């Protein structure tokens, strides 16, 4: 009518598979086809977006044509994998400087680093992550981040954290961080 609308609920969407925070994985470019595995597992763990990053120690160097081809394949992989309400995007490759700028407005930014110390400090930083936040996770390529890259990250307010006494492979470190945050965020 002119003053009233009547509606009936036909279907209720009960898919609650999305995390209550947006997790952004800034992944140093790995060798071979590891990126597809990283994307697949990150999507399973609830990542909002994967951002490939060209770091100093990255062995992979992509020209524009290769990047476009890989980006298309990576986004197709993410879409196929996703049984979620939203399809996580794989961003175009960024430099470290561009990645820092992209993450500038996030509430928390983390950089697991093999020389970081203090599990107590790491726990305190991780406890700051709450629902509704945007969280950047910076993962180095094989060989890790260059010391200057970590120093630059710290100068940008990115928190270096430890993942324990073991040095994790690039394809394991990001999944570890996503798992920790997924567990913490899902109440």
C-alpha positions as CSV (number, residue, x, y, z in Angstrom):
1,X,0.0,0.0,0.0
2,X,0.9,3.6,0.0
3,X,2.1,3.6,3.7
4,X,2.9,0.0,4.3
5,X,4.9,-2.9,2.9
6,X,4.4,-6.5,3.9
7,X,7.2,-9.0,3.5
8,X,7.6,-12.7,4.3
9,X,11.0,-14.3,4.9
10,X,11.6,-17.0,2.3
11,X,15.1,-18.0,3.2
12,X,17.5,-17.4,6.0
13,X,21.3,-17.4,5.2
14,X,23.0,-19.2,8.1
15,X,26.4,-19.3,6.5
16,X,28.6,-17.8,9.3
17,X,31.9,-18.8,7.7
18,X,33.4,-15.3,7.5
19,X,35.7,-14.2,10.3
20,X,34.6,-11.2,12.3
21,X,37.8,-9.3,11.3
22,X,39.4,-8.8,7.9
23,X,42.8,-10.5,7.6
24,X,45.1,-9.4,4.8
25,X,48.0,-11.7,3.9
26,X,51.0,-9.8,2.4
27,X,52.9,-12.7,1.0
28,X,56.5,-12.5,-0.2
29,X,56.6,-14.1,-3.7
30,X,57.6,-17.7,-3.3
31,X,59.2,-20.0,-5.8
32,X,57.4,-22.4,-8.2
33,X,53.7,-23.0,-7.6
34,X,53.8,-22.5,-3.8
35,X,51.6,-19.3,-4.2
36,X,48.6,-21.4,-5.3
37,X,48.9,-23.6,-2.2
38,X,49.3,-20.5,0.0
39,X,46.2,-19.0,-1.6
40,X,44.2,-22.2,-1.3
41,X,45.0,-22.6,2.4
42,X,44.6,-18.9,3.2
43,X,41.1,-18.9,1.7
44,X,40.2,-21.9,3.8
45,X,41.4,-20.1,6.9
46,X,39.3,-17.0,6.2
47,X,41.7,-14.5,4.7
48,X,40.0,-11.4,3.2
49,X,42.7,-10.6,0.6
50,X,46.1,-12.0,-0.4
51,X,48.6,-9.4,-1.6
52,X,51.7,-10.8,-3.3
53,X,54.8,-8.7,-2.4
54,X,58.1,-8.4,-4.3
55,X,60.7,-8.4,-1.6
56,X,64.5,-8.2,-1.9
57,X,65.1,-11.9,-1.3
58,X,62.2,-13.1,-3.6
59,X,63.7,-15.3,-6.2
60,X,60.7,-14.9,-8.5
61,X,60.7,-11.8,-10.7
62,X,57.5,-11.3,-12.7
63,X,57.3,-9.1,-15.8
64,X,53.9,-7.5,-16.5
65,X,52.7,-10.3,-18.8
66,X,53.6,-13.1,-16.4
67,X,52.1,-11.1,-13.5
68,X,48.8,-10.7,-15.4
69,X,48.7,-14.5,-16.2
70,X,49.5,-15.5,-12.7
71,X,47.1,-13.0,-11.1
72,X,44.3,-14.4,-13.3
73,X,45.2,-18.0,-12.3
74,X,45.5,-17.0,-8.6
75,X,42.1,-15.3,-8.5
76,X,40.5,-18.3,-10.3
77,X,42.1,-20.6,-7.7
78,X,40.7,-18.4,-4.8
79,X,37.2,-18.3,-6.3
80,X,37.1,-22.1,-6.9
81,X,38.3,-22.8,-3.3
82,X,35.9,-20.4,-1.7
83,X,32.8,-21.9,-0.2
84,X,32.4,-18.6,1.6
85,X,30.0,-15.7,1.5
86,X,32.6,-13.6,-0.2
87,X,35.4,-14.5,-2.6
88,X,38.7,-13.4,-1.3
89,X,40.7,-11.4,-3.9
90,X,44.3,-11.8,-4.9
91,X,45.8,-8.3,-5.4
92,X,48.3,-7.4,-8.0
93,X,52.0,-7.6,-6.9
94,X,53.2,-4.7,-4.7
95,X,56.6,-3.6,-3.7
96,X,57.3,-3.5,0.1
97,X,56.9,0.3,0.1
98,X,53.5,0.0,-1.7
99,X,52.5,-2.8,0.7
100,X,53.3,-0.6,3.7
101,X,51.2,2.2,2.2
102,X,48.3,-0.3,1.5
103,X,48.3,-1.4,5.1
104,X,48.7,2.1,6.6
105,X,45.1,2.4,7.8
106,X,44.8,-1.1,9.3
107,X,44.3,-1.3,13.0
108,X,47.0,-3.9,13.5
109,X,50.0,-5.0,11.3
110,X,52.2,-7.9,12.1
111,X,55.5,-9.2,10.7
112,X,56.6,-12.6,12.0
113,X,60.3,-12.4,12.1
114,X,62.8,-15.2,13.0
115,X,65.0,-12.8,15.0
116,X,62.0,-11.4,17.0
117,X,62.0,-12.4,20.6
118,X,59.5,-12.5,23.4
119,X,56.5,-14.9,23.3
120,X,55.0,-12.8,26.1
121,X,55.2,-9.6,23.9
122,X,53.8,-11.5,20.9
123,X,50.8,-12.7,22.9
124,X,50.1,-9.2,24.1
125,X,50.2,-7.8,20.5
126,X,48.0,-10.7,19.2
127,X,45.4,-10.0,22.0
128,X,44.9,-6.5,20.5
129,X,43.2,-8.1,17.5
130,X,39.5,-7.8,17.9
131,X,36.4,-8.3,15.7
132,X,35.8,-5.5,13.2
133,X,39.5,-4.8,12.8
134,X,41.6,-5.0,9.6
135,X,44.8,-6.9,10.2
136,X,47.9,-7.0,7.9
137,X,50.2,-10.0,8.1
138,X,53.5,-9.7,6.4
139,X,55.2,-13.0,5.4
140,X,58.7,-13.1,3.9
141,X,59.7,-15.3,0.9
142,X,62.1,-18.2,1.1
143,X,65.1,-16.8,2.9
144,X,63.0,-14.4,4.9
145,X,62.9,-10.6,4.9
146,X,66.0,-8.5,4.5
147,X,67.0,-6.8,7.8
148,X,66.3,-3.4,6.2
149,X,62.8,-4.5,5.2
150,X,62.0,-5.4,8.8
151,X,63.5,-2.1,10.0
152,X,61.4,-0.2,7.5
153,X,58.3,-2.2,8.6
154,X,59.0,-1.3,12.2
155,X,59.4,2.4,11.2
156,X,55.9,2.1,9.7
157,X,54.4,0.8,13.0
158,X,54.3,-2.8,12.0
159,X,54.9,-5.1,15.0
160,X,57.6,-7.8,14.7
161,X,56.4,-11.0,16.4
162,X,57.8,-14.4,17.0
163,X,56.2,-17.7,16.0
164,X,58.4,-19.7,18.4
165,X,61.8,-21.3,18.3
166,X,61.4,-22.9,14.9
167,X,62.0,-21.2,11.6
168,X,58.9,-21.8,9.4
169,X,58.8,-22.1,5.7
170,X,57.1,-19.3,3.8
171,X,54.1,-21.5,3.0
172,X,53.7,-22.4,6.7
173,X,54.3,-19.1,8.4
174,X,51.2,-17.4,6.9
175,X,49.0,-20.3,7.6
176,X,50.2,-20.4,11.2
177,X,49.4,-16.7,11.7
178,X,46.0,-17.1,10.1
179,X,45.2,-20.1,12.2
180,X,46.2,-18.3,15.4
181,X,44.0,-15.3,14.5
182,X,41.1,-17.5,13.4
183,X,41.2,-19.3,16.7
184,X,41.4,-16.1,18.6
185,X,38.6,-14.3,16.7
186,X,36.0,-17.1,16.6
187,X,34.2,-17.1,19.9
